[in-house]
Amino acid sequence: MKDEETKFSGTNREETAAPEVSRNSLLTLVVVVLVVAVVCATVGIVSRAHASTELKKYTLANAAPPVALVQPVFEKDAREIVLPGNMQAYTLAPIYARTTGYVKSWSHDIGSHVRKGELLAVIETPELDQQLAQAKADLATAQSNAALAKVTADRYRGLIAQNAVSQQDTDNAIAQLEVRATQVNSAQANVRRLEELQSFERIVAPFDGVITARNLDIGQLVTSAGATTTPGAGMNSTSKEVFDVSAIGTLRVFINVPQIYAPDAKNGVTATLTLPQFPGRIFHGKLVRSSGAVDPATRTLLAEVDVDNHSGELLPGSYVEVHLNVSTNVPALIVPISALILLPDGLHVATVDATHHVHIVRVTEGRDSGATMEILGGLAPGEAVIANPPDSLTDGELVRVVSTDAGAKP
C-alpha cells in the first residue's frame, strides 16, 4: 500500500512540474521576441535618422549653385597701350539727286578717283525743261506788262502837272507799275529756281576723292531727296543716294581711351598703327583731337588719330590697332569679360571667400580688349573671381565651387 501511495505521489509531482516548465519557456520566448523587436526598431530608427541627416546634408550641399573660379593675372609691364580703332574716310559724302528724272549717262564707277566739280552723271528732266521754258515766257510777259505800266505811269505824271488827269488816275497808274514790277521780280525768281533745278541734271563731285558706291544706271528713274515717288513709277525708282564719294588722302581713326589713360591722349601725340593685312608694317599717325569729356557709360575718352594715306593703300572701314605711349605704368589685373557684372553703379566682379559665400565688389575697369578686361582697382591680387556668374547671383549667397582655372591671359 505504501509503495502504491509513494508511486502515485511521484506521478503528481511530475505532472505539476511540466506545466511550470512550459510557462517559463513561453515567457522566455516572449521576452526574447520583445528584445529582438526593440533592437530591430532601434536599429531602424537610427538608420533612418542617419539617412535623413545624410540626405539633408547632400541636399544642402547640392542646392548651392555651382560656380567655376578663375584666377586673375597681372598684365605684363608695358609703357604702351594698344587700342582698337575704326578707320574712316576724312570726308564722306552720300550724294543724292536734287531733281527727278531718268538717268541719261554716268561717267564714273566705284574705285574711280575724281576731282572736285568733275561730272559723275547726267539726268534727263523733260518736264523741268518745259517748266523752265514756260517760266521764261511768263517772265517776258511780266516784263512787257511792266514796260507798258511804266509808260502809262510816266504819261500820267506828265498830265497831272497840266491838270489834264485826276490825281486818282495818276495814283492808279503808279500803283499798277509797282504791281507789274513785283510780278517781274516773282517771274525772275521762278526762272532762277527752275534754272537751279535744271543745273542739278548734272551730278558733279563735291570734292577730290574716290567713288565708293554707285546706285544708279542708265534709264533708271531717280527722285529728288525728300520727294515722294509717283505711284506707278515702277520698281526702278529710287530716292536713296546715287553716289558715295570719300576723301581718302587722309584717314581718321577713332579710338576710345580708358579714363585712366585720358591724360596721355593729348593733341599732337604721335601714334603708331598696325593692320592685320600689313603684318610687320607700322604706319604713323597723330592724335589731332578728342571729345574733351569721358563717356559715363563706357568711362572712355573718344579721340581721333589722323594718318596720311596719299599712297591709297589704307582702306576706309578697316580695323586697326593704335599704339599709344603712356607716361605712367598702371598695374592691372586681367579678367575675362564673362566674369564682369554690369550693375547700375558700374562694373563688378564676384569673389568667393573660404566659407564659399559670394561677395560682389565694385571694380575700376581699364582697357577692353574684347575677350579680357583690365581691372585697375577694387580687386586684390590672388583673389579668384567667378568666371561666369549667373544673373540671379546675390551678395552673401552660398555657392559650390566646381573648378578653378588658371586665369585669363593678358
C-alpha positions in Angstrom: 0.0 0.0 0.0 2.8 2.4 0.9 4.5 1.6 -2.3 1.4 2.5 -4.3 0.9 5.8 -2.4 4.5 6.7 -3.0 4.2 5.9 -6.7 1.1 8.0 -7.0 2.6 10.9 -5.2 5.6 11.0 -7.6 3.4 10.9 -10.6 1.5 14.0 -9.4 4.7 15.9 -8.8 5.9 15.2 -12.3 2.6 16.3 -13.8 2.7 19.6 -11.8 6.3 20.4 -12.9 5.7 20.0 -16.6 3.2 23.0 -16.9 5.6 25.2 -14.9 8.4 24.4 -17.3 6.2 25.2 -20.3 5.2 28.5 -18.9 8.8 29.5 -18.2 9.8 28.6 -21.7 7.0 30.6 -23.2 7.8 33.6 -21.0 11.4 33.4 -22.0 10.5 33.2 -25.7 8.2 36.3 -25.4 11.0 38.2 -23.7 13.4 37.3 -26.4 11.0 38.3 -29.1 10.3 41.6 -27.4 14.0 42.3 -27.0 14.6 41.5 -30.7 11.7 43.7 -31.8 13.0 46.6 -29.7 16.5 46.1 -31.1 15.2 46.0 -34.6 13.1 49.1 -34.1 16.0 50.9 -32.6 18.3 50.0 -35.5 15.7 51.1 -38.0 15.0 54.4 -36.3 18.8 55.1 -36.0 19.4 54.1 -39.6 16.5 56.3 -40.8 17.7 59.2 -38.8 21.2 58.8 -40.2 19.9 58.5 -43.8 17.7 61.6 -43.3 20.7 63.5 -41.9 22.9 62.5 -44.9 20.1 63.4 -47.3 19.8 66.8 -45.7 23.5 67.3 -46.0 23.5 66.2 -49.6 20.5 68.4 -50.5 22.0 71.4 -48.8 25.4 70.8 -50.5 23.8 70.5 -53.9 21.2 73.2 -53.6 24.0 75.9 -53.8 24.6 76.9 -57.4 27.8 75.5 -58.9 30.4 78.1 -59.9 33.8 78.0 -61.6 36.5 80.3 -60.4 39.2 82.0 -62.5 42.4 83.5 -61.2 43.1 87.0 -62.5 46.7 87.5 -63.7 48.9 90.6 -63.7 49.3 92.4 -67.0 52.8 92.4 -68.4 54.8 95.6 -67.7 54.5 98.0 -70.6 54.6 101.7 -71.2 52.4 101.3 -74.3 48.7 100.8 -74.6 47.1 99.2 -77.6 43.6 100.3 -78.5 41.3 99.0 -81.3 40.2 101.6 -83.8 38.0 102.1 -86.8 39.5 103.7 -89.9 37.2 106.1 -91.7 37.5 108.5 -94.7 38.4 112.0 -93.7 35.3 113.2 -95.6 32.4 111.0 -96.7 29.6 112.5 -98.8 26.5 110.5 -99.9 25.2 112.3 -103.0 21.5 112.4 -103.6 19.6 113.5 -106.8 18.2 117.1 -106.4 15.8 116.7 -109.3 13.5 114.0 -110.6 14.2 112.4 -113.9 15.8 109.5 -115.8 19.5 108.7 -115.8 20.9 109.7 -119.2 24.5 108.7 -118.5 27.0 108.1 -115.8 30.8 108.7 -116.1 32.5 107.1 -113.0 32.1 103.7 -111.3 33.3 102.5 -107.9 37.0 102.9 -107.3 37.3 105.9 -109.7 39.3 108.8 -108.5 37.5 112.1 -109.2 38.4 115.8 -108.9 36.1 118.5 -107.4 33.5 119.5 -110.0 34.0 116.5 -112.2 30.9 115.2 -113.9 29.5 112.0 -112.4 26.1 111.5 -114.1 23.5 113.3 -116.2 19.8 113.2 -115.5 17.1 113.9 -118.2 14.3 116.1 -117.0 12.0 117.0 -119.9 9.2 118.1 -117.6 11.5 120.5 -115.9 12.8 121.8 -119.2 9.3 122.7 -120.2 8.6 124.3 -116.9 11.6 126.5 -117.3 10.5 127.5 -120.9 7.1 128.4 -119.5 8.7 130.4 -116.7 10.8 132.3 -119.1 7.7 133.1 -121.2 5.9 134.3 -118.1 8.9 136.5 -117.3 8.8 138.0 -120.8 5.1 138.7 -120.4 5.6 140.3 -117.0 8.4 142.4 -118.3 6.2 143.6 -121.2 3.4 144.5 -118.9 5.8 146.3 -116.6 7.2 148.3 -119.5 3.7 149.3 -120.6 2.8 150.2 -117.0 5.9 152.4 -116.8 4.9 154.2 -120.0 1.4 154.8 -118.6 2.7 155.9 -115.3 5.2 158.4 -116.9 2.4 159.7 -119.1 0.1 160.3 -116.2 2.8 162.0 -114.2 3.2 164.5 -117.2 -0.5 165.1 -117.5 -1.1 165.6 -113.8 1.2 168.5 -113.9 -1.1 170.1 -116.6 -4.2 169.1 -114.6 -5.3 167.0 -117.5 -6.0 163.9 -115.4 -7.2 163.4 -111.9 -4.9 162.5 -109.0 -6.7 159.2 -108.5 -6.0 158.1 -112.1 -2.3 159.0 -111.6 -2.1 157.1 -108.4 -3.7 154.0 -110.0 -1.2 154.1 -112.8 1.8 154.4 -110.4 0.4 151.5 -108.3 -0.1 149.4 -111.4 3.5 150.0 -112.3 4.6 148.7 -108.8 2.4 145.7 -109.2 3.9 144.9 -112.6 7.4 145.3 -111.2 6.6 142.9 -108.4 5.3 140.4 -111.0 8.6 140.7 -112.9 10.6 140.0 -109.7 8.4 137.0 -109.0 8.8 135.6 -112.5 12.6 136.2 -112.4 12.8 134.3 -109.1 10.8 131.4 -110.6 13.2 131.3 -113.6 16.2 131.3 -111.3 14.7 128.5 -109.2 14.0 126.3 -112.3 17.4 127.1 -113.7 18.9 126.0 -110.4 16.9 122.7 -110.5 18.0 122.3 -114.1 21.6 122.6 -113.1 21.1 119.5 -110.9 20.7 117.5 -114.0 24.5 117.3 -113.9 25.7 115.5 -110.8 29.3 116.5 -110.0 31.9 115.6 -107.4 31.8 117.9 -104.3 35.5 117.3 -103.6 38.5 115.3 -104.6 38.1 111.7 -103.7 37.2 108.2 -104.8 33.8 106.7 -105.7 32.9 104.1 -103.1 29.3 103.4 -104.2 27.2 103.8 -107.3 23.5 103.2 -107.0 22.2 104.3 -110.5 22.2 103.0 -114.0 21.1 104.3 -117.4 17.3 104.6 -117.8 16.7 104.4 -114.1 14.2 106.8 -112.6 15.6 108.8 -109.7 13.7 111.2 -107.5 14.9 114.2 -105.6 15.8 113.7 -102.0 12.7 114.0 -99.8 10.3 113.7 -102.8 7.6 111.1 -102.9 7.8 108.7 -105.8 4.8 108.9 -108.1 2.5 105.9 -107.9 3.1 103.5 -110.8 6.6 104.8 -111.3 7.9 101.2 -111.1 10.5 99.4 -109.1 13.4 101.2 -110.8 12.7 104.5 -109.0 14.9 105.4 -106.1 15.4 108.3 -103.7 18.5 106.9 -102.0 22.0 108.2 -102.5 23.2 107.8 -106.1 26.9 108.0 -105.3 29.2 107.9 -102.3 32.4 109.9 -102.5 35.1 109.5 -100.0 38.2 111.7 -99.5 40.9 109.2 -98.5 44.1 111.3 -98.8 44.0 111.4 -95.0 42.1 108.9 -92.9 40.5 109.3 -89.5 40.9 106.6 -86.8 38.6 106.8 -83.8 39.7 105.2 -80.6 38.2 105.0 -77.1 40.9 105.8 -74.5 40.2 104.4 -71.0 39.7 107.0 -68.3 42.9 106.1 -66.5 44.9 106.9 -69.7 42.9 110.0 -70.6 45.7 112.4 -69.6 48.0 110.8 -72.2 45.6 111.5 -75.0 46.9 114.9 -75.8 46.7 116.7 -79.2 49.8 116.2 -81.2 50.8 112.9 -79.6 52.3 110.5 -82.2 50.7 107.1 -82.5 51.7 104.0 -84.4 49.2 101.9 -86.2 49.2 98.3 -87.2 46.7 96.5 -89.5 46.2 92.8 -90.0 46.5 93.0 -93.8 50.0 94.5 -93.4 51.9 92.2 -91.0 55.1 93.6 -89.8 54.4 97.1 -91.1 53.9 100.2 -89.0 52.0 103.4 -90.0 52.4 106.7 -88.2 49.6 109.0 -87.2 48.9 111.9 -85.0 46.3 112.4 -82.3 44.6 115.6 -83.5 41.5 116.0 -81.3 39.4 114.4 -78.5 35.9 114.8 -77.3 37.1 116.6 -74.1 34.8 114.5 -71.9 34.6 111.0 -70.6 31.6 109.0 -71.7 29.9 108.0 -68.4 28.5 104.8 -70.0 31.9 103.4 -71.0 34.3 105.6 -68.9 36.3 106.2 -72.1 37.5 109.3 -73.9 36.8 109.5 -77.7 39.9 110.6 -79.6 40.8 110.9 -83.3 44.0 110.0 -84.9 44.8 111.1 -88.4 47.0 109.1 -90.7 48.4 110.1 -94.1 47.1 107.9 -97.0 48.3 109.6 -100.2 49.5 106.2 -101.3 45.9 104.9 -101.2 46.9 101.6 -99.7 44.9 102.1 -96.5 41.2 101.5 -96.9 38.4 103.2 -95.0 36.4 100.8 -92.8 39.4 98.8 -91.8 40.1 97.6 -88.3 43.3 99.0 -86.9 45.3 98.8 -83.6 46.6 102.1 -82.3 49.6 102.1 -80.1 49.9 105.0 -77.7 52.8 105.7 -75.2 51.7 106.3 -71.7 53.5 108.4 -69.1 52.9 106.0 -66.1 52.7 102.3 -65.9 49.5 101.4 -64.1 49.5 97.8 -62.8 46.3 96.0 -63.8 44.7 92.6 -63.3 43.3 90.8 -66.4 39.9 89.1 -66.1 37.8 87.5 -68.8 34.8 89.6 -70.0 32.5 86.8 -68.8 33.4 87.5 -65.2 32.1 91.1 -65.2 28.8 92.0 -63.8 27.2 95.2 -65.1 25.1 97.0 -62.4 23.6 100.5 -62.4 26.6 101.9 -60.5 29.2 100.3 -62.7 31.2 97.1 -63.3 31.5 94.5 -60.6 33.1 91.0 -60.1 32.0 88.2 -57.8 34.6 86.7 -55.4 34.2 83.6 -53.1 35.5 83.5 -49.5 36.8 80.5 -47.6 33.2 79.6 -46.5 32.1 79.6 -50.1 30.0 82.7 -49.8 29.8 85.3 -52.6 31.0 88.9 -52.3 30.1 91.2 -55.2 32.7 94.0 -55.4 32.9 97.2 -57.4 36.0 97.4 -59.7 37.6 100.1 -61.8 37.9 99.0 -65.3 40.8 99.7 -67.8 41.2 98.7 -71.4 38.7 96.4 -73.0 40.5 94.0 -75.4 37.3 92.2 -76.4 37.9 88.9 -74.6 39.5 90.3 -71.5 39.3 93.5 -69.4 41.8 95.3 -67.3 40.9 95.8 -63.6 42.7 98.8 -62.2 41.2 98.8 -58.7 38.8 97.0 -56.4 40.3 93.5 -56.8 43.2 92.2 -54.7 46.0 90.2 -56.4 45.5 86.5 -56.0 41.8 86.8 -55.3 39.8 84.4 -57.6 36.6 85.6 -59.2 33.6 83.6 -60.6 34.3 83.0 -64.3 30.6 83.3 -65.4 28.4 84.5 -62.6 24.6 83.8 -63.1 22.2 86.7 -63.3 20.5 85.5 -60.1 23.7 85.6 -58.0 23.4 87.8 -54.9 25.9 89.1 -52.4 26.4 86.7 -49.4 24.9 83.7 -51.3 26.3 80.2 -50.6 27.8 78.6 -53.8 29.5 75.4 -54.6 32.9 75.6 -56.3 33.3 73.0 -59.0 36.5 74.1 -60.7 39.3 76.7 -60.6 41.0 77.8 -63.8 44.5 79.2 -64.1 43.3 82.6 -65.2 43.0 84.9 -68.2 46.0 85.7 -70.3 46.8 89.3 -70.9 
